[in-house]
């Protein structure tokens, strides 16, 4: 009984919010150039060399253009994802559910909350990283001014919350699967005598990459939906899906263009995030 009380106390501790923020911000800075290359592939159906060539033409100084919204978003995202997950998990630990179900449900709720809070960040980020909009929206301020001009009725279809339904599905499902898979995998790897920190890195890499690959086509749809700005440019969900399908020559495997870089980025991002989180968890315990 005392162990259960102590576990619930740890789950509700604000320490998990801080550790989530630190681990997410560091991993985001390390992998942003890879992410930007993937985004260009998603948006323009480029191969890796074409995406890299486009970024090189824009210049090295532009490689971190648009980094502030995702850095701020990922930092706050990590704060919410890990913090609220532990809070929800602490609450569910008193419910008649198995550990796997508790982790999955807590992850689902954490993902939903994360999507509601950070949809505007992702919206601004996707517009900033679209190379076709550099002249029209040279800074974040121009984008914010445009979105603020929309009415309340238009805000969900044109403004900050465009694509919210898709992001709720992606974040909720992704977070649920990640937390359901990561802990059992880490426990299994820890029993194999691996050096300290390696099980957390590998479990984060494997579970994070598997989730990202599963949801990658949904990410393409979100990137294209959210990069649309203005009444004339904005298309419906069906029209956007049709455009994506036609742009890839009606070939399903082209929906995974950028998948090779996605594996690298997901492995590094989730591996680093998970390893840093559990390292901080030990040193601050």
C-alpha positions in Angstrom: 0.0 0.0 0.0 2.8 2.4 0.9 4.5 1.6 -2.4 1.3 2.5 -4.3 1.0 5.8 -2.5 4.6 6.6 -3.2 4.2 5.8 -6.9 1.1 8.0 -7.2 3.0 10.8 -5.4 5.8 10.6 -7.9 3.4 10.5 -10.9 1.8 13.8 -9.8 5.2 15.5 -9.2 6.0 18.6 -11.2 9.4 17.2 -11.8 8.2 15.2 -14.8 7.1 18.5 -16.5 10.6 20.0 -16.2 12.3 16.8 -17.4 9.9 16.7 -20.4 10.7 20.3 -21.3 14.5 19.8 -21.1 14.6 16.5 -23.0 12.3 17.7 -25.8 14.1 21.0 -26.4 17.6 19.5 -26.7 16.5 16.8 -29.1 14.6 19.3 -31.2 17.6 21.5 -31.7 19.8 18.5 -32.6 17.4 17.2 -35.3 15.8 20.3 -36.8 17.7 20.3 -40.1 16.6 16.7 -40.7 13.0 17.6 -39.9 13.1 20.5 -42.3 14.3 18.3 -45.1 11.5 15.8 -44.4 9.0 18.7 -44.4 10.1 19.8 -47.9 9.7 16.2 -49.1 6.3 16.0 -47.6 5.2 19.3 -49.1 6.7 19.0 -52.6 7.0 15.2 -53.1 10.8 15.8 -53.5 13.4 13.1 -53.2 16.2 13.6 -50.6 18.6 15.2 -53.1 16.0 17.7 -54.4 15.0 18.7 -50.9 18.6 19.2 -49.8 19.4 21.1 -53.0 16.4 23.5 -52.4 17.6 24.1 -48.8 21.2 24.7 -50.1 19.9 27.3 -52.6 18.2 29.2 -49.8 21.5 29.3 -47.9 22.9 28.0 -44.7 21.6 31.0 -42.8 18.1 29.9 -43.7 18.4 26.4 -42.4 17.1 27.3 -39.0 14.4 29.6 -40.4 11.2 28.6 -38.6 13.1 26.9 -35.7 11.6 29.1 -33.0 7.9 27.9 -33.3 8.9 24.2 -33.2 11.5 24.7 -30.5 9.0 26.5 -28.3 6.2 24.1 -29.3 8.3 21.0 -28.7 9.6 22.3 -25.4 6.1 23.0 -24.2 4.9 19.8 -25.9 7.4 17.7 -24.0 6.4 19.5 -20.8 2.7 18.6 -21.4 3.3 15.2 -22.9 5.4 13.7 -20.1 3.9 15.8 -17.3 0.3 15.2 -18.1 1.0 11.5 -19.0 2.4 10.9 -15.5 -0.5 12.8 -14.0 -3.1 10.8 -15.9 -1.2 7.6 -15.2 -1.1 8.5 -11.5 -4.9 8.9 -11.5 -5.5 5.7 -13.5 -3.2 3.6 -11.2 -6.2 3.5 -8.8 -8.5 2.2 -11.5 -9.2 -1.5 -12.2 -7.1 -1.6 -15.4 -4.0 -3.4 -16.5 -0.6 -1.5 -16.7 -0.7 -1.6 -20.5 -4.2 -0.2 -20.6 -3.3 2.5 -18.1 -0.3 3.6 -20.1 -2.3 3.6 -23.4 -5.2 5.6 -22.0 -3.0 8.1 -20.1 -1.0 8.6 -23.3 -4.2 9.1 -25.3 -5.4 11.9 -23.0 -2.0 13.5 -22.9 -1.9 13.5 -26.7 -5.4 15.1 -27.0 -4.4 17.8 -24.6 -1.1 18.4 -26.4 -2.9 18.7 -29.7 -5.4 21.3 -28.4 -2.7 23.5 -27.0 -0.1 23.3 -29.7 -2.1 23.1 -33.0 -1.5 26.9 -33.5 2.3 26.4 -33.1 2.3 23.7 -35.8 0.1 25.8 -38.0 2.6 28.8 -37.9 5.6 26.4 -38.3 4.2 24.7 -41.4 3.5 28.1 -43.1 7.0 29.3 -42.2 8.7 26.3 -43.6 6.9 26.3 -46.9 9.5 27.7 -49.4 6.7 29.1 -51.6 5.6 31.5 -48.9 8.9 33.2 -48.0 8.1 36.4 -49.9 4.5 36.5 -48.7 5.2 35.8 -45.1 8.9 36.7 -44.4 8.4 36.6 -40.6 6.2 35.0 -38.0 4.7 38.4 -37.3 3.2 38.5 -40.8 1.6 35.2 -40.3 0.2 36.1 -36.9 -1.3 39.3 -38.3 -3.0 37.4 -41.1 -4.5 34.8 -38.8 -5.7 37.5 -36.4 -7.7 39.1 -39.2 -10.0 36.1 -39.5 -13.3 36.0 -37.8 -14.1 33.6 -35.0 -16.2 31.5 -37.3 -13.3 31.2 -39.8 -10.6 30.5 -37.2 -10.9 26.7 -37.4 -11.0 26.5 -41.2 -8.5 29.3 -42.0 -6.7 30.4 -38.9 -4.6 28.9 -36.0 -6.7 25.7 -35.6 -6.8 24.6 -39.2 -6.3 20.8 -39.2 -7.1 20.3 -35.6 -9.1 17.2 -36.1 -6.3 15.5 -37.9 -3.8 16.6 -35.2 -6.0 15.2 -32.5 -6.0 11.8 -34.2 -2.3 11.8 -34.8 -1.2 13.1 -31.4 -3.6 11.0 -29.4 -2.9 7.8 -31.2 0.8 8.4 -31.4 1.2 9.3 -27.7 -0.9 6.3 -26.7 1.2 3.9 -28.7 4.5 5.4 -27.6 3.9 5.1 -23.9 2.3 1.7 -24.3 5.4 0.3 -26.1 8.3 2.2 -24.6 8.3 1.1 -21.0 7.9 -2.7 -21.6 10.6 -2.5 -24.3 13.0 -0.6 -21.9 12.4 -3.1 -19.1 13.2 -5.9 -21.5 16.4 -4.3 -22.8 17.5 -3.5 -19.3 17.6 -7.2 -18.4 20.2 -7.8 -21.2 23.0 -6.1 -19.4 23.4 -3.2 -21.7 25.3 0.0 -20.5 23.3 2.5 -18.6 21.3 4.8 -20.8 21.3 2.5 -23.8 18.0 0.7 -23.0 16.2 4.1 -22.7 17.7 5.3 -26.0 16.9 2.1 -27.9 13.4 1.8 -26.5 12.6 5.4 -27.3 14.2 5.0 -30.8 12.3 1.8 -31.7 8.9 2.8 -30.3 9.1 6.4 -31.6 10.2 5.3 -35.1 7.5 2.6 -35.3 4.8 5.2 -34.3 6.1 7.8 -36.7 6.2 5.4 -39.7 2.7 4.3 -39.0 1.3 7.8 -38.9 3.6 9.3 -41.6 0.9 9.6 -44.3 -1.3 11.4 -41.8 1.6 13.8 -41.2 1.8 14.5 -45.0 -1.9 15.4 -45.0 -1.5 17.7 -42.0 1.5 19.5 -43.5 -0.4 20.2 -46.7 -3.6 21.2 -45.0 -1.8 23.6 -42.6 0.4 25.2 -45.2 -2.6 26.6 -47.0 -3.3 30.2 -46.2 -6.2 32.4 -47.4 -9.7 31.8 -48.7 -8.6 31.3 -52.3 -5.8 28.8 -51.5 -7.6 26.8 -48.8 -9.0 23.5 -50.0 -11.3 21.0 -48.3 -9.9 17.8 -46.8 -11.0 15.6 -49.7 -9.6 18.0 -52.3 -6.3 18.2 -50.4 -6.1 14.4 -50.1 -6.8 14.1 -53.9 -4.0 16.7 -54.7 -1.5 14.7 -52.5 -2.5 11.4 -54.2 -2.1 12.9 -57.7 1.1 14.7 -56.9 2.6 11.3 -56.0 1.5 9.8 -59.3 -1.2 7.7 -57.5 1.5 5.5 -56.0 1.1 4.5 -52.4 4.8 4.0 -51.8 5.4 7.7 -52.7 3.4 8.6 -49.6 6.4 7.5 -47.7 8.8 9.7 -49.6 11.0 11.1 -46.8 10.6 7.9 -44.9 14.3 7.2 -44.9 15.1 10.5 -43.2 12.1 10.0 -41.0 13.7 6.8 -39.6 16.9 8.7 -38.9 15.2 11.7 -37.3 12.7 9.7 -35.3 15.4 7.4 -34.0 17.6 10.3 -32.9 14.7 12.5 -31.6 12.8 9.9 -29.6 16.0 8.1 -28.5 17.6 11.3 -27.2 14.3 12.5 -25.7 13.7 9.3 -23.8 17.3 8.8 -22.7 17.6 12.4 -21.5 14.3 12.2 -19.7 15.2 9.0 -17.8 18.7 10.4 -17.1 17.2 13.5 -15.5 14.7 11.3 -13.7 17.6 9.4 -12.0 19.8 12.4 -11.2 16.9 14.4 -9.7 15.4 11.5 -7.8 
